[in-house]
């Protein structure tokens, strides 16, 4: 078990470190859109007629730009870059050049960092591996809840992992917490 603990810690020059810096396998990400087939009629007060189009297949990859490591704190700080690459072969006849009319056109291709993460490397305590210590140098977020809200302490916390690394010995009764900048910031 000691050998397993040593193999999962984030230490430069190891396979685990390389996997942490750049995920070796992309995640299949599917998108369905609702195309408005009568946009001119809507301008004249008609109800929209929509047709579901999809799935558009993308492969999401993550790469981390390591900014620093801190042996005393047992942390690594990095910027994480997400890339969504269109997969034409899985999308069939659908292309990124398709012209659609959307009621709420939210199409996002992320190619920039989503903040600076500082996470535990698991050198001192492997069970803390991957836990986010700070995001953008903060342990809490200022933009959730209200003064009278009972959930401020929970909603504002930066905690969990970035979903690319977990400590060993995960059991079915253990909750996994993930910090996602798409929903948390």
N, C-alpha and C positions, 0 to 999 in steps of 0.2 A: 504494500500500500504506500510506503514511503516513496518508492520509485514512481508510482502513479502521481502522487502529489508533486514531486519534483518535475515531472514532465508537463504538467499543465500550467505551471507558474509562468508569468510573462517575464522572460529573460532574453535579452538581445542575443541573437545567434542561434536560437532554437527554432524548431519547426512550429511550436506553439506561437512564438513571437511573429513569425512570418505569416501564419494564418490570421493572427490578430490584426496585423498591419493591412493585409489585403485578403478579403474573403476569397477562398479558392473556388467557390461555386456560387454563381449568381442565383438570385431568387426569381422564379417565374412570376411575373406581375401581369394580371389580365385586367383590361379596361373595357367596360361596356358603356356606350353613350346612347343618349336618346335624341335622335335626329327629328327636328320639327319639319314635317313634310309640307306644311301649308303656311310658310312665313308671311306671305302677302295677305292671306286671309286674316291672320292675327292682327295685322295693322288695321284692318277694317272691323275689328271687334269680335271675330270668330274665335272659338276655342281651338287651342293647338291640337293637331293630330301628330302623334309621335310614333316613331318606329325605333325599336331597340337595335343598335348596330354593335357588333363585336363578336368575339373578343379581339381587341387589339392586344397582342402579346409584347411584353417588354421583359428584358432581363435587368434586374437591379443588382448592381455591384457596389461595394463599399471599399474605400481606401482611406487609410489614416495617414495624415502627415504628423509624424511624431515631433513634438515641440521640445519636450524635456522629460527626464526621469528624475525622481527624487528618492534616493535610497533611504533617507531618514523617515520620510512619510510613507514609503513603499508605494509610490504612485508613478503613473505615466500620464503626461498631458499631451493631447493631440487634437487636431481638427479632423473631422470626418467628412469625406466627400462621397456623395451618393450620385451614381450615374444610372440613368434609365436608357437602355439601348433597345431600339425597336427591333423585334424579331419578325422579319417578313415571312419566313417559311412557316412559322406557327400561326401567323395572322391570315394566311390564305390570300384571298383577293383584296383584303383590306390593306390600305397603305396610309402612311402619315400625310399624304397629299390629298386624302379624301376631303371633299368639301361638304361640311355638315352645318346645319343651323341648330344651335344649342340654346336652351332657355337660360342656362346658367353655365357659361363657358369657363370652366376651371380646368385648364390643361396645364400640367406642371411638369417641367423637366428640370430636375435638380442637378446642377453641375458645380455647385459652390459649397463651401464648408457650412455646416449647420451649427457652428459654435465651437468653443474650446472645451473639451472634456478632460477632466482629471479623474482617473480611475485607479483602483487598487490593483497592484501587480501580483498579489498573492505570494510574495517572497517570504513575508513574516507569518502570514496566516492564509493558507490556500483557500479556506472557506470564505474569505473576503474577496477572492479573485473576481475582477470585473466590476465590482460595485462602484458606482459613480460617487465620488467624493464632492466634486464641484462641477458645475457647468457654467462657462463664462465667468469663472472665479466666484461664483455664488452657490450657496447651499440651499437657498430658497428663491422663488420667483416672485416678483412684485405684482404680477398681473392677474392673480386669481382670487376670487372671493371678495367679500365685503367686510367691513369692520365688524358687523354683527353676525356674520356667517359662522356656523359651527364647524365648517369644513376647511377653513383657511389653513390650519396646521397641516392637513393632509394634501390639499390641492397645490399648495405652494412648494412642497418639498421636492428637491432634486434627489431622486433615489432610484435604486434598481440598477440595471445594466443598459448598455446601448443595443442589446439583443444580438450581439455578435459573439459574446463570451459569457460563460457561466461557471461558477464554482462546481467542483465535483460533488458527488453524493446527493444529487437532487432526488427527492422522494415524492411520491404522489400527494402526500399531505402538505408539502411545502409550496407556498405561493411564490411565483416568479414575478418580480416587478421589473417593468421595462420603462425607461424614460425615452419618450419619443418627442423630438422637437416639433414634429408636425402637429401634435395635439397639445403639447405641454407649454409652448411658449406664447 
